[in-house]
Amino acid sequence: MISCTEFIPVYSELFKFLEEKNGKTAVIAFWEHLSDAFLNNLRNCVVKNGLAGCFEYWSHTLSEEAADFKMTLDEDNQIFTIEMRRCPSKGRLLELRHIEPYKAYCEHCDVLYRRVLEPLGFIYELDLSRCDEACCRLTVKKKK
Amino acid sequence: MSEDKYKVLECRSSDNEYLHRDFHGALCYAVKYLDDTFGHKATAEYLQQAGVKVFSPLIAELKQKGLCAVERHFRRIFEIEGGRAIFRYEGMTLVIEVLECPAVRHLCSTGQLFTNRYCETTVNVNKAVCNAAGYDCSCVYEPGRGRCVQKFWKKENEVGQ
């Protein structure tokens, strides 16, 4: 059994394997499939509660992942943000000396969540400019 | 600004334990996706490649210290994830009888996708780790029941080396 605590490097190796098989297109195809098939919990939260559903979903997952973050929900202005100060996944990959992280590892967050939220009427912005430090910033806004 | 419409949640890494069981679900989807898209052989190839890379510290420990390294590895996982397993030695063979796999339990109890081939993750990762360290193994599992018997032993031509 692969423990859930060992999953992240296994996941990163999957992206490398897919890229070796059929280029980055294969990696993106997998991310899109995972978004459509696996992220129903996020989709359901947002369909039911709007932007507050983002807060509900990520407060659960990021707590279980022991992330270092600040999350805000401003319902009057319809803005949800996550300031990720240490991403538990990328942080873990950077710490492992025997693993080279997949070069575009952090892009999976962009594909997976954008694909859920944009069709539901939200603007999804993910700043990955500091992802090599395991930091990023997510902003989700209601389209006007 | 009304307070109930403005929420903040701020956490440090040390505030929570790292245990996101839904990762088992993502791995299950990965196995199903690879099977459906590239075939069973590719799934095995991926799991064995990943096994050698991700578990290289365990491979090194198995080479150096023997089967107690594998025993310690699985005992730790079952403690963290709250599974049930019996560990015993039959001569020079380590036997792990899994009575309740925490990954299968989580997938089934939360109604997530479950493929009967999910346990191929164990079969192939164990195989990769053992092959790289001069050991051999077997894993007989009951799909969907969260039960299996895993055995580990040193390859005959490696005994005494």
HADDOCK unambig.tbl for C-alpha pairs under 7 A between the chains (distance, minus, plus):
assign (segid A and resid 1 and name CA) (segid B and resid 121 and name CA) 6.50 0.50 0.50
assign (segid A and resid 1 and name CA) (segid B and resid 122 and name CA) 4.64 0.50 0.50
assign (segid A and resid 2 and name CA) (segid B and resid 122 and name CA) 6.78 0.50 0.50
assign (segid A and resid 3 and name CA) (segid B and resid 77 and name CA) 6.27 0.50 0.50
assign (segid A and resid 4 and name CA) (segid B and resid 19 and name CA) 6.75 0.50 0.50
assign (segid A and resid 4 and name CA) (segid B and resid 20 and name CA) 6.36 0.50 0.50
assign (segid A and resid 4 and name CA) (segid B and resid 21 and name CA) 5.68 0.50 0.50
assign (segid A and resid 4 and name CA) (segid B and resid 23 and name CA) 5.46 0.50 0.50
assign (segid A and resid 4 and name CA) (segid B and resid 24 and name CA) 5.89 0.50 0.50
assign (segid A and resid 5 and name CA) (segid B and resid 19 and name CA) 6.24 0.50 0.50
assign (segid A and resid 7 and name CA) (segid B and resid 23 and name CA) 6.49 0.50 0.50
assign (segid A and resid 9 and name CA) (segid B and resid 54 and name CA) 6.32 0.50 0.50
assign (segid A and resid 10 and name CA) (segid B and resid 50 and name CA) 5.93 0.50 0.50
assign (segid A and resid 10 and name CA) (segid B and resid 54 and name CA) 6.56 0.50 0.50
assign (segid A and resid 13 and name CA) (segid B and resid 50 and name CA) 5.81 0.50 0.50
assign (segid A and resid 14 and name CA) (segid B and resid 46 and name CA) 6.95 0.50 0.50
assign (segid A and resid 17 and name CA) (segid B and resid 46 and name CA) 6.47 0.50 0.50
assign (segid A and resid 63 and name CA) (segid B and resid 16 and name CA) 6.09 0.50 0.50
assign (segid A and resid 64 and name CA) (segid B and resid 16 and name CA) 6.72 0.50 0.50
assign (segid A and resid 64 and name CA) (segid B and resid 17 and name CA) 6.63 0.50 0.50
assign (segid A and resid 64 and name CA) (segid B and resid 18 and name CA) 5.78 0.50 0.50
assign (segid A and resid 64 and name CA) (segid B and resid 19 and name CA) 5.47 0.50 0.50
assign (segid A and resid 64 and name CA) (segid B and resid 20 and name CA) 4.93 0.50 0.50
assign (segid A and resid 65 and name CA) (segid B and resid 18 and name CA) 4.92 0.50 0.50
assign (segid A and resid 65 and name CA) (segid B and resid 19 and name CA) 6.09 0.50 0.50
assign (segid A and resid 65 and name CA) (segid B and resid 20 and name CA) 5.52 0.50 0.50
assign (segid A and resid 66 and name CA) (segid B and resid 13 and name CA) 4.70 0.50 0.50
assign (segid A and resid 66 and name CA) (segid B and resid 14 and name CA) 6.89 0.50 0.50
assign (segid A and resid 66 and name CA) (segid B and resid 15 and name CA) 6.94 0.50 0.50
assign (segid A and resid 66 and name CA) (segid B and resid 16 and name CA) 4.93 0.50 0.50
assign (segid A and resid 66 and name CA) (segid B and resid 17 and name CA) 5.83 0.50 0.50
assign (segid A and resid 66 and name CA) (segid B and resid 18 and name CA) 5.04 0.50 0.50
assign (segid A and resid 67 and name CA) (segid B and resid 12 and name CA) 6.51 0.50 0.50
assign (segid A and resid 67 and name CA) (segid B and resid 13 and name CA) 4.90 0.50 0.50
assign (segid A and resid 68 and name CA) (segid B and resid 11 and name CA) 5.42 0.50 0.50
assign (segid A and resid 68 and name CA) (segid B and resid 12 and name CA) 4.32 0.50 0.50
assign (segid A and resid 68 and name CA) (segid B and resid 13 and name CA) 4.75 0.50 0.50
assign (segid A and resid 69 and name CA) (segid B and resid 10 and name CA) 5.75 0.50 0.50
assign (segid A and resid 69 and name CA) (segid B and resid 11 and name CA) 5.54 0.50 0.50
assign (segid A and resid 69 and name CA) (segid B and resid 12 and name CA) 6.66 0.50 0.50
assign (segid A and resid 70 and name CA) (segid B and resid 9 and name CA) 5.75 0.50 0.50
assign (segid A and resid 70 and name CA) (segid B and resid 10 and name CA) 4.24 0.50 0.50
assign (segid A and resid 70 and name CA) (segid B and resid 11 and name CA) 6.53 0.50 0.50
assign (segid A and resid 71 and name CA) (segid B and resid 8 and name CA) 5.58 0.50 0.50
assign (segid A and resid 71 and name CA) (segid B and resid 9 and name CA) 5.06 0.50 0.50
assign (segid A and resid 71 and name CA) (segid B and resid 10 and name CA) 6.18 0.50 0.50
assign (segid A and resid 72 and name CA) (segid B and resid 7 and name CA) 5.56 0.50 0.50
assign (segid A and resid 72 and name CA) (segid B and resid 8 and name CA) 4.45 0.50 0.50
assign (segid A and resid 72 and name CA) (segid B and resid 9 and name CA) 6.48 0.50 0.50
assign (segid A and resid 73 and name CA) (segid B and resid 6 and name CA) 5.50 0.50 0.50
assign (segid A and resid 73 and name CA) (segid B and resid 7 and name CA) 5.06 0.50 0.50
assign (segid A and resid 73 and name CA) (segid B and resid 8 and name CA) 6.50 0.50 0.50
assign (segid A and resid 74 and name CA) (segid B and resid 5 and name CA) 6.06 0.50 0.50
assign (segid A and resid 74 and name CA) (segid B and resid 6 and name CA) 4.64 0.50 0.50
assign (segid A and resid 74 and name CA) (segid B and resid 7 and name CA) 6.71 0.50 0.50
assign (segid A and resid 75 and name CA) (segid B and resid 5 and name CA) 5.07 0.50 0.50
assign (segid A and resid 75 and name CA) (segid B and resid 6 and name CA) 6.25 0.50 0.50
assign (segid A and resid 76 and name CA) (segid B and resid 5 and name CA) 6.46 0.50 0.50
assign (segid A and resid 99 and name CA) (segid B and resid 53 and name CA) 6.91 0.50 0.50
assign (segid A and resid 99 and name CA) (segid B and resid 54 and name CA) 6.79 0.50 0.50
